[in-house]
């Protein structure tokens, strides 16, 4: 079973996305902040895909994306950003930093599955 790391500071959103991922046959490991996800990376853990909320306190999702892309052992891990912001500037910044997809909240199972499949395919080429 493939593992998705979900980095999100909203507990209710974590529950909702974990349920959707379970229905899509993914195991989920959630992190309430970007620092904890970065620590798991340093500890040698590695997911098959990362879902990262952009608006996180202290260390933002964009900061985590930059960190993921700077590491040779993680630069090929697909990353899909999530946000309630629909501003083109956020989407453009995430894309420029190496995000493989962008989802707007609230998320449907169809959109989530589509973005995950596209992100995995993109990084496997």
MMTF fields as JSON, N, C-alpha, C and O atoms, coordinates in Angstrom:
{
  "mmtfVersion": "1.0.0",
  "mmtfProducer": "UNKNOWN",
  "numBonds": 499,
  "numAtoms": 500,
  "numGroups": 125,
  "numChains": 1,
  "numModels": 1,
  "chainsPerModel": [1],
  "groupsPerChain": [125],
  "chainIdList": ["A"],
  "bondAtomList": [4, 2, 8, 6, 12, 10, 16, 14, 20, 18, 24, 22, 28, 26, 32, 30, 36, 34, 40, 38, 44, 42, 48, 46, 52, 50, 56, 54, 60, 58, 64, 62, 68, 66, 72, 70, 76, 74, 80, 78, 84, 82, 88, 86, 92, 90, 96, 94, 100, 98, 104, 102, 108, 106, 112, 110, 116, 114, 120, 118, 124, 122, 128, 126, 132, 130, 136, 134, 140, 138, 144, 142, 148, 146, 152, 150, 156, 154, 160, 158, 164, 162, 168, 166, 172, 170, 176, 174, 180, 178, 184, 182, 188, 186, 192, 190, 196, 194, 200, 198, 204, 202, 208, 206, 212, 210, 216, 214, 220, 218, 224, 222, 228, 226, 232, 230, 236, 234, 240, 238, 244, 242, 248, 246, 252, 250, 256, 254, 260, 258, 264, 262, 268, 266, 272, 270, 276, 274, 280, 278, 284, 282, 288, 286, 292, 290, 296, 294, 300, 298, 304, 302, 308, 306, 312, 310, 316, 314, 320, 318, 324, 322, 328, 326, 332, 330, 336, 334, 340, 338, 344, 342, 348, 346, 352, 350, 356, 354, 360, 358, 364, 362, 368, 366, 372, 370, 376, 374, 380, 378, 384, 382, 388, 386, 392, 390, 396, 394, 400, 398, 404, 402, 408, 406, 412, 410, 416, 414, 420, 418, 424, 422, 428, 426, 432, 430, 436, 434, 440, 438, 444, 442, 448, 446, 452, 450, 456, 454, 460, 458, 464, 462, 468, 466, 472, 470, 476, 474, 480, 478, 484, 482, 488, 486, 492, 490, 496, 494],
  "bondOrderList": [1, 1, 1, 1, 1, 1, 1, 1, 1, 1, 1, 1, 1, 1, 1, 1, 1, 1, 1, 1, 1, 1, 1, 1, 1, 1, 1, 1, 1, 1, 1, 1, 1, 1, 1, 1, 1, 1, 1, 1, 1, 1, 1, 1, 1, 1, 1, 1, 1, 1, 1, 1, 1, 1, 1, 1, 1, 1, 1, 1, 1, 1, 1, 1, 1, 1, 1, 1, 1, 1, 1, 1, 1, 1, 1, 1, 1, 1, 1, 1, 1, 1, 1, 1, 1, 1, 1, 1, 1, 1, 1, 1, 1, 1, 1, 1, 1, 1, 1, 1, 1, 1, 1, 1, 1, 1, 1, 1, 1, 1, 1, 1, 1, 1, 1, 1, 1, 1, 1, 1, 1, 1, 1, 1],
  "groupList": [{"groupName": "UNK", "atomNameList": ["N", "CA", "C", "O"], "elementList": ["N", "C", "C", "O"], "formalChargeList": [0, 0, 0, 0], "bondAtomList": [1, 0, 2, 1, 3, 2], "bondOrderList": [1, 1, 2], "singleLetterCode": "X", "chemCompType": "L-PEPTIDE LINKING"}],
  "groupTypeList": [0, 0, 0, 0, 0, 0, 0, 0, 0, 0, 0, 0, 0, 0, 0, 0, 0, 0, 0, 0, 0, 0, 0, 0, 0, 0, 0, 0, 0, 0, 0, 0, 0, 0, 0, 0, 0, 0, 0, 0, 0, 0, 0, 0, 0, 0, 0, 0, 0, 0, 0, 0, 0, 0, 0, 0, 0, 0, 0, 0, 0, 0, 0, 0, 0, 0, 0, 0, 0, 0, 0, 0, 0, 0, 0, 0, 0, 0, 0, 0, 0, 0, 0, 0, 0, 0, 0, 0, 0, 0, 0, 0, 0, 0, 0, 0, 0, 0, 0, 0, 0, 0, 0, 0, 0, 0, 0, 0, 0, 0, 0, 0, 0, 0, 0, 0, 0, 0, 0, 0, 0, 0, 0, 0, 0],
  "groupIdList": [1, 2, 3, 4, 5, 6, 7, 8, 9, 10, 11, 12, 13, 14, 15, 16, 17, 18, 19, 20, 21, 22, 23, 24, 25, 26, 27, 28, 29, 30, 31, 32, 33, 34, 35, 36, 37, 38, 39, 40, 41, 42, 43, 44, 45, 46, 47, 48, 49, 50, 51, 52, 53, 54, 55, 56, 57, 58, 59, 60, 61, 62, 63, 64, 65, 66, 67, 68, 69, 70, 71, 72, 73, 74, 75, 76, 77, 78, 79, 80, 81, 82, 83, 84, 85, 86, 87, 88, 89, 90, 91, 92, 93, 94, 95, 96, 97, 98, 99, 100, 101, 102, 103, 104, 105, 106, 107, 108, 109, 110, 111, 112, 113, 114, 115, 116, 117, 118, 119, 120, 121, 122, 123, 124, 125],
  "secStructList": [7, 7, 3, 3, 3, 3, 3, 7, 1, 7, 2, 2, 2, 2, 2, 2, 2, 2, 2, 2, 2, 2, 2, 6, 6, 7, 3, 3, 3, 3, 3, 1, 1, 2, 2, 2, 2, 2, 2, 2, 2, 2, 6, 6, 7, 7, 7, 1, 3, 3, 3, 3, 3, 1, 7, 7, 1, 1, 1, 7, 2, 2, 2, 2, 2, 2, 2, 2, 2, 2, 7, 6, 6, 6, 6, 6, 1, 3, 3, 3, 3, 3, 3, 1, 7, 7, 7, 2, 2, 2, 2, 2, 2, 2, 2, 2, 6, 6, 7, 1, 3, 3, 3, 3, 1, 1, 7, 7, 2, 2, 2, 2, 2, 2, 2, 2, 2, 2, 2, 2, 2, 2, 2, 2, 7],
  "xCoordList": [0.846, 0.0, 0.892, 1.846, 0.577, 1.353, 1.009, -0.119, 2.026, 1.866, 1.872, 2.73, 0.89, 0.802, 1.025, 0.399, 1.925, 2.082, 1.174, 1.192, 0.374, -0.521, -0.131, -0.207, 0.288, 0.731, -0.355, -0.604, -0.997, -2.18, -2.353, -2.18, -2.694, -2.872, -4.326, -4.602, -5.245, -6.665, -7.055, -7.091, -7.346, -7.661, -8.852, -8.844, -9.881, -11.06, -10.731, -11.233, -9.894, -9.482, -8.641, -8.759, -7.795, -6.993, -7.911, -7.694, -8.928, -9.866, -10.531, -10.644, -10.969, -11.666, -10.75, -11.138, -9.55, -8.625, -8.157, -8.021, -7.91, -7.509, -8.584, -8.264, -9.836, -10.93, -10.939, -11.086, -10.783, -10.747, -9.572, -9.715, -8.411, -7.236, -7.416, -6.962, -8.073, -8.348, -9.247, -9.032, -10.245, -11.134, -10.379, -10.774, -9.295, -8.455, -7.33, -6.463, -7.356, -6.407, -4.988, -4.005, -4.901, -3.618, -3.554, -4.55, -2.377, -2.116, -1.699, -0.982, -2.141, -1.847, -1.101, -1.452, -0.084, 0.609, 0.417, 0.794, -0.165, -0.432, 0.514, 1.001, 0.755, 1.624, 0.887, 0.342, 0.869, 0.172, 0.994, 0.47, 2.274, 3.076, 4.22, 4.576, 4.777, 5.829, 7.116, 7.853, 7.387, 8.607, 8.607, 9.634, 7.449, 7.36, 7.566, 8.193, 7.05, 7.261, 8.744, 9.301, 9.371, 10.803, 11.626, 12.604, 11.243, 11.954, 11.824, 12.789, 10.654, 10.469, 11.359, 11.878, 11.532, 12.447, 13.872, 14.585, 14.283, 15.633, 15.84, 16.953, 14.756, 14.831, 14.904, 15.068, 14.783, 14.923, 13.619, 13.637, 12.488, 11.202, 10.977, 11.488, 10.196, 9.938, 8.556, 8.256, 7.714, 6.391, 6.418, 7.423, 5.317, 5.168, 4.659, 4.831, 4.022, 3.48, 3.248, 3.012, 3.315, 3.033, 1.902, 1.889, 0.957, -0.075, 0.245, 0.356, 0.394, 0.857, -0.043, -0.227, -0.601, -1.382, -0.413, 0.656, -0.784, 0.092, 0.116, 1.186, -1.049, -1.144, -0.955, -1.913, 0.288, 0.657, 1.369, 2.072, 1.191, 1.883, 3.392, 3.826, 4.146, 5.604, 6.308, 6.834, 6.335, 6.946, 5.798, 4.957, 5.763, 4.645, 4.798, 5.858, 3.722, 3.772, 4.751, 5.404, 4.856, 5.817, 7.247, 8.106, 7.498, 8.825, 9.15, 10.265, 8.17, 8.39, 8.627, 9.493, 7.879, 8.077, 9.497, 10.14, 9.99, 11.373, 12.361, 13.312, 12.128, 13.011, 12.983, 14.03, 11.795, 11.66, 12.43, 13.179, 12.252, 12.914, 14.421, 15.144, 14.912, 16.351, 17.097, 18.327, 16.361, 16.989, 17.036, 16.011, 18.234, 18.399, 17.583, 17.132, 17.39, 16.639, 15.124, 14.371, 14.673, 13.236, 12.803, 11.608, 13.751, 13.382, 12.453, 11.837, 12.337, 11.419, 10.112, 9.28, 9.924, 8.658, 7.608, 7.812, 6.496, 5.438, 4.848, 4.619, 4.606, 4.029, 2.832, 2.944, 1.688, 0.48, 0.162, 0.053, 0.018, -0.29, -1.806, -2.536, -2.266, -3.686, -3.839, -3.001, -4.924, -5.176, -6.612, -7.269, -7.07, -8.367, -8.192, -9.172, -6.939, -6.635, -6.748, -6.186, -7.465, -7.592, -6.792, -6.987, -5.908, -5.109, -4.115, -3.42, -4.065, -3.123, -1.69, -0.871, -1.371, -0.006, 0.444, 1.588, -0.436, -0.091, 0.128, 1.07, -0.741, -0.603, 0.695, 1.43, 0.984, 2.212, 3.452, 4.412, 3.433, 4.584, 4.814, 5.948, 3.75, 3.871, 4.43, 5.283, 3.957, 4.435, 5.911, 6.692, 6.285, 7.687, 8.609, 9.767, 8.1, 8.912, 8.969, 9.703, 8.199, 8.281, 7.089, 7.18, 5.972, 4.767, 4.284, 4.39, 3.756, 3.262, 1.756, 1.184, 1.122, -0.31, -0.763, -0.026, -1.992, -2.551, -4.036, -4.74, -4.512, -5.926, -6.511, -5.876, -7.721, -8.436, -9.395, -10.08, -9.44, -10.372, -11.738, -11.798, -12.811, -12.906, -12.546, -12.704, -12.065, -11.543, -12.566, -13.155, -12.772, -13.614, -12.723, -11.542, -13.274, -12.48, -12.009, -10.91, -12.831, -12.448, -11.261, -10.316, -11.31, -10.196, -8.925, -7.836, -9.069, -7.909, -7.266, -6.049, -8.069, -7.544, -6.873, -5.803, -7.49, -6.945, -5.591, -4.635, -5.498, -4.236, -3.137, -1.977, -3.497, -2.505, -1.963, -0.75, -2.842, -2.404, -1.522, -0.517, -1.896, -1.092, 0.279, 1.296, 0.309, 1.577, 2.507, 3.706, 1.969, 2.788, 3.321, 4.493, 2.48, 2.902, 3.985, 4.962, 3.808, 4.774, 6.163, 7.166, 6.226, 7.515, 8.117, 9.308, 7.301, 7.839, 8.437, 9.044, 8.269, 8.855, 10.297, 10.929],
  "yCoordList": [-1.181, 0.0, 1.246, 1.334, 2.195, 3.425, 4.347, 4.372, 5.112, 6.015, 7.468, 7.893, 8.218, 9.651, 10.369, 10.044, 11.351, 12.231, 13.418, 14.03, 13.744, 14.892, 15.884, 15.582, 17.072, 18.112, 19.185, 19.894, 19.284, 20.14, 20.479, 19.615, 21.733, 22.134, 22.093, 22.394, 21.732, 21.644, 20.185, 19.404, 19.823, 18.442, 17.88, 16.705, 18.689, 18.215, 17.942, 16.985, 18.779, 18.575, 17.306, 16.566, 17.054, 15.829, 14.615, 13.689, 14.609, 13.478, 13.264, 12.13, 14.344, 14.252, 13.708, 12.802, 14.252, 13.813, 12.382, 11.598, 12.037, 10.658, 9.669, 8.597, 10.012, 9.146, 8.998, 7.893, 10.102, 10.039, 9.193, 8.388, 9.379, 8.609, 7.118, 6.27, 6.806, 5.411, 4.787, 3.645, 5.533, 5.051, 4.841, 4.015, 5.59, 5.449, 4.437, 4.279, 3.753, 2.69, 3.196, 2.569, 4.343, 4.879, 4.853, 5.087, 4.567, 4.718, 6.174, 6.732, 6.789, 8.205, 8.399, 7.821, 9.211, 9.677, 11.179, 11.867, 11.7, 13.129, 13.849, 13.281, 15.105, 15.971, 17.284, 17.861, 17.756, 19.005, 20.25, 21.364, 20.074, 21.214, 20.742, 19.564, 21.683, 21.371, 20.903, 20.1, 21.401, 20.993, 19.489, 18.824, 18.958, 17.518, 16.691, 15.632, 17.159, 16.451, 16.493, 15.49, 17.646, 17.774, 16.859, 16.264, 16.741, 15.86, 14.401, 13.641, 14.012, 12.643, 12.39, 11.288, 13.403, 13.273, 13.058, 12.192, 13.846, 13.718, 12.358, 11.831, 11.792, 10.476, 9.336, 8.176, 9.664, 8.654, 8.085, 7.192, 8.578, 8.126, 8.768, 9.849, 8.07, 8.591, 8.14, 6.946, 9.094, 8.743, 8.498, 8.752, 8.01, 7.881, 9.185, 9.436, 10.019, 11.295, 12.164, 11.652, 13.486, 14.421, 15.357, 15.878, 15.565, 16.593, 17.637, 17.308, 18.887, 19.917, 21.144, 21.728, 21.523, 22.762, 23.935, 23.913, 24.944, 26.111, 26.971, 27.375, 27.253, 28.19, 27.487, 27.065, 27.376, 26.738, 27.774, 28.637, 27.694, 28.65, 28.376, 27.234, 29.38, 29.388, 28.958, 29.81, 27.663, 27.167, 26.875, 26.018, 27.584, 27.446, 26.21, 25.589, 25.887, 24.79, 25.069, 24.152, 26.329, 26.711, 26.486, 26.035, 26.8, 26.56, 25.062, 24.67, 24.237, 22.79, 22.302, 21.455, 22.818, 22.439, 22.756, 21.932, 23.947, 24.321, 23.323, 22.896, 22.961, 22.015, 20.643, 20.03, 20.165, 18.86, 18.866, 17.932, 19.898, 19.962, 20.175, 19.914, 20.641, 20.86, 19.585, 19.545, 18.557, 17.319, 16.287, 15.954, 15.783, 14.797, 13.528, 12.886, 13.163, 11.945, 12.149, 11.186, 13.377, 13.673, 14.42, 14.632, 14.821, 15.686, 15.023, 15.718, 13.698, 13.016, 12.577, 11.94, 12.912, 12.62, 13.602, 14.814, 13.101, 14.007, 14.806, 14.273, 16.095, 16.978, 17.705, 18.349, 17.59, 18.308, 19.288, 18.899, 20.545, 21.585, 21.738, 21.564, 22.068, 22.313, 23.69, 24.133, 24.363, 25.675, 26.098, 25.656, 26.955, 27.582, 28.853, 29.455, 29.256, 30.428, 30.047, 29.04, 30.842, 30.575, 31.575, 31.672, 32.304, 33.322, 32.679, 31.724, 33.219, 32.721, 32.805, 31.952, 33.819, 34.004, 32.799, 32.361, 32.261, 31.083, 29.858, 29.094, 29.676, 28.534, 28.655, 27.676, 29.838, 30.06, 29.835, 29.206, 30.351, 30.17, 28.688, 28.211, 27.969, 26.536, 25.785, 24.911, 26.115, 25.464, 25.77, 24.879, 27.027, 27.423, 26.732, 26.451, 26.459, 25.804, 24.29, 23.614, 23.75, 22.328, 21.492, 20.265, 22.13, 21.362, 20.64, 21.153, 19.449, 18.64, 18.776, 18.19, 19.545, 19.757, 20.718, 21.019, 21.196, 22.177, 21.89, 21.83, 21.714, 21.465, 22.591, 23.089, 22.983, 23.992, 23.301, 22.349, 23.787, 23.252, 23.889, 25.061, 23.182, 21.779, 20.851, 21.206, 19.666, 18.697, 17.587, 17.074, 17.223, 16.07, 14.86, 15.006, 13.677, 12.456, 12.349, 11.861, 12.8, 12.742, 13.658, 13.264, 14.878, 15.815, 15.315, 15.419, 14.771, 14.252, 13.103, 13.08, 12.159, 11.015, 11.473, 10.977, 12.406, 12.919, 13.582, 13.291, 14.472, 15.181, 14.226, 14.384, 13.244, 12.261, 11.476, 11.309, 11.0, 10.22, 11.034, 10.533, 12.284, 13.161, 13.409, 13.357, 13.682, 13.97, 12.762, 12.905, 11.583, 10.364, 10.096, 9.759, 10.242, 10.024, 11.019, 10.651, 12.28, 13.326, 13.008, 13.177, 12.554, 12.288, 10.947, 10.713, 10.066, 8.753, 8.765, 7.783, 9.88, 9.984, 10.371, 10.5],
  "zCoordList": [0.0, 0.0, 0.0, 0.773, -0.863, -0.942, 0.214, 0.705, 0.639, 1.769, 1.311, 0.538, 1.81, 1.555, 2.877, 3.887, 2.861, 4.016, 3.787, 2.719, 4.8, 4.72, 5.804, 6.995, 5.378, 6.301, 6.354, 5.378, 7.525, 7.681, 9.152, 10.011, 9.453, 10.85, 11.317, 12.479, 10.452, 10.793, 11.001, 10.05, 12.24, 12.589, 11.843, 11.473, 11.61, 10.878, 9.415, 8.826, 8.841, 7.452, 7.339, 6.363, 8.334, 8.345, 8.325, 7.543, 9.171, 9.205, 7.855, 7.389, 7.23, 5.95, 4.851, 4.112, 4.742, 3.697, 3.952, 3.012, 5.218, 5.533, 5.092, 4.576, 5.286, 4.861, 3.339, 2.818, 2.643, 1.174, 0.692, -0.229, 1.318, 0.92, 1.213, 0.444, 2.314, 2.642, 1.572, 1.164, 1.125, 0.066, -1.246, -2.07, -1.435, -2.627, -2.428, -3.288, -1.28, -0.951, -0.679, -1.073, 0.002, 0.446, 1.966, 2.65, 2.472, 3.894, 4.096, 3.265, 5.186, 5.419, 6.731, 7.76, 6.668, 7.875, 7.898, 6.949, 8.971, 9.026, 9.976, 10.953, 9.662, 10.449, 10.672, 9.731, 11.909, 12.224, 11.907, 11.949, 11.591, 11.159, 10.269, 10.25, 9.543, 8.569, 9.229, 8.658, 10.426, 11.13, 11.407, 11.264, 11.804, 12.098, 10.833, 10.881, 9.714, 8.45, 8.062, 7.614, 8.233, 7.927, 8.828, 8.376, 10.089, 11.01, 10.572, 10.655, 10.112, 9.622, 8.406, 8.231, 7.577, 6.437, 6.926, 6.42, 7.909, 8.465, 9.122, 9.141, 9.663, 10.3, 9.286, 9.664, 8.004, 6.963, 6.438, 5.59, 6.922, 6.39, 5.031, 4.74, 4.2, 2.85, 2.387, 2.397, 1.981, 1.474, -0.031, -0.695, -0.553, -1.999, -2.611, -3.803, -1.76, -2.201, -0.974, 0.121, -1.158, -0.067, -0.476, -1.591, 0.429, 0.309, 1.362, 2.543, 0.956, 1.888, 1.808, 0.74, 2.959, 3.048, 2.958, 3.569, 2.207, 2.046, 3.298, 3.752, 3.856, 4.977, 6.311, 6.959, 6.696, 7.961, 8.821, 8.297, 10.156, 11.033, 11.094, 10.949, 11.299, 11.465, 10.18, 9.464, 9.868, 8.635, 7.669, 7.942, 6.543, 5.604, 4.715, 4.65, 4.049, 3.087, 1.958, 1.461, 1.55, 0.503, 1.001, 0.244, 2.274, 2.847, 2.814, 2.467, 3.176, 3.162, 1.741, 1.518, 0.784, -0.612, -1.068, -1.719, -0.73, -1.078, -0.466, -1.122, 0.787, 1.479, 0.809, 0.598, 0.479, -0.182, -1.499, -1.786, -2.284, -3.598, -3.486, -4.448, -2.343, -2.171, -1.779, -1.823, -1.401, -0.937, -2.054, -2.648, -2.335, -3.402, -3.154, -4.103, -1.883, -1.575, -1.613, -1.471, -1.8, -1.833, -3.089, -3.296, -3.928, -5.042, -6.052, -6.86, -6.027, -6.938, -6.279, -6.924, -5.002, -4.328, -4.851, -4.776, -5.376, -5.846, -4.684, -3.598, -4.935, -3.926, -4.532, -5.575, -3.863, -4.255, -3.128, -1.966, -3.484, -2.51, -2.394, -3.369, -1.183, -0.93, -0.317, 0.469, -0.687, -0.094, -0.332, -1.275, 0.539, 0.323, -0.507, -0.946, -0.717, -1.548, -3.016, -3.448, -3.77, -5.197, -6.035, -7.247, -5.396, -6.083, -7.048, -6.703, -8.256, -9.259, -8.762, -9.102, -7.962, -7.47, -6.647, -6.772, -5.813, -5.002, -5.872, -5.66, -6.844, -7.758, -8.538, -8.674, -9.049, -9.82, -8.965, -9.411, -7.73, -6.845, -6.547, -6.598, -6.24, -5.948, -7.148, -6.993, -8.331, -9.554, -9.788, -10.12, -9.613, -9.801, -8.796, -9.105, -7.598, -6.567, -6.737, -6.016, -7.687, -7.964, -7.541, -7.504, -7.22, -6.88, -8.134, -9.248, -7.928, -9.032, -9.221, -10.14, -8.355, -8.457, -7.38, -6.441, -7.532, -6.607, -6.494, -7.502, -5.281, -5.022, -4.187, -3.258, -4.529, -3.757, -2.797, -3.169, -1.562, -0.568, -0.8, -1.174, -0.599, -0.188, -1.339, -2.508, -1.003, -1.954, -2.178, -1.226, -3.441, -3.748, -3.969, -4.284, -3.808, -4.001, -5.452, -5.715, -6.385, -7.802, -8.082, -8.766, -7.556, -7.761, -7.093, -7.657, -5.886, -5.164, -5.927, -6.109, -6.37, -7.122, -8.415, -8.769, -9.113, -10.361, -10.141, -10.861, -9.15, -8.882, -8.423, -8.803, -7.612, -7.16, -8.352, -8.485, -9.205, -10.368, -11.304, -11.809, -11.533, -12.396, -11.772, -12.464, -10.456, -9.778, -9.794, -10.034, -9.543, -9.547, -10.949, -11.114, -11.941, -13.329, -13.732, -14.383, -13.345, -13.675, -13.11, -13.804, -11.869, -11.23, -11.642, -11.435, -12.225, -12.622, -14.015, -14.443, -14.729, -16.088, -16.05, -17.098]
}
